[in-house]
């Protein structure tokens, strides 16, 4: 599988807010650049190109020293529902009053099972 990294639109870019270059993601996770790229290939993280440079990942996807628990499973469910990377980012960062907050905030707060259930419902 090759590394495919989407281009990002301005609206989604602003919705996400803080981005980290893949090299910074590797440093924060304490892994090699190659391992960080593998996280993108394996869809454990989503990366996009913002300035034509290296892929960037939303800072909110990282905890203290790991990928947020529940995020990779949620990304898989969104892909299975037919969402591409940009659509997945939009869904994860768009506030949902019934959560409350954005799905990515609920994942960070440990409510990833609830978020995954909502993502599964998108397929129907």
N, C-alpha and C positions, 0 to 999 in steps of 0.2 A: 504494500500500500504506500502510495506516495503522499507526501505532505501537501495538502491543499489548504491554502490560507485565503480567505475571502477578503475582498475590499470592503471597507465599511462606509456607510453613508453618514452624513453629518448628524442627522437626527439620532441615530443609534449611538454614534460616537459621544454625543452630548448626554444621552441617557445613561451611558455607562460611567462617564466621568473620568475616573483615574485608571490609567493604563500602565502596564509594566512591560518593557521590552523582554523578550524571551531570555536574554542573557541575565537580566535581573531576577526573573522567575527562577532560573537555575540556581543563582546565588542564594536566594531566600529559601529555597527548598534543600539546599546543600547537595545538589546533583550536578552532573556534567551537562554541558550544552546539548550533547547528543541525547541524554536521558530526557531533558526538557522537550526536545523536538519529538521524542517518542511519545510523551504525554499528549502532544497535539495529534500525532498519528493515531494513537489509541483512543482518541476522543475523551480523554480524562479531563482535558481543558480545551477551550476554543481560543484560537488565535486569529487575529486579523491584521491586515496591512493598513496602516493609517497614513504613513508618509512615504510609502514605497520602500521603506527600510525593512528591518527585521520584523518578524511577527510580534504582535503585542497582545497581552492577555489582560483582562480586567483584574485590577488589584483585588477586588472583592472576592475573587475565586480562591484566594489563598488565606489560610489560617496562619497561625504562628509559624509553623514549619512544615505544613503539608497542604495539599489541595483540600478544600472544604469537604468534610464528610457528607456524602449523599449527592455531591455535585456530579460525579461521573455517571451515576445511575440516572440522574435526571436528564443529563445530556443525551444519554442513550434513548430514553423514553421519548424525548422531543424529536430526535432523529427518526425514530420508528413512527412517530406521528406525522412525518413528512416535513418537519421544520429544517431549513438549512441553518448554517451557523449564524447568519445575521438575524434571521427570524427568531432563533433560539435566544440570542442575546437580548433582542427586543422584549421577548416574553419574560425572561428572567429579571430584567431591570425595570419593567413597567409596574408601577404601584398597583396593588390589588386591594381595594378597601376591605374585602372579606378576609384577608390574611391577618392583620393589616400590614401594609408595606409591600415591597417588591418581593417576588419569590426568592431572589438571591439573599435577601435579608432574612427571610424565614429559614433558609438552609443554614445560614451562618448562626442562627439562633437555635439550631438543633431540630428544627421542624421539617427535615428533609422528606420524611415519609408522607406528610401531608402535601408537600409540594409535588412529590412524584405522583401521588394520586391525581392531583389536578392536571398534571401533564399527561397522564394516561387518558384522562377524559377528553383531551383535545383530539385524540385519534377517532373519536366517535362522531 
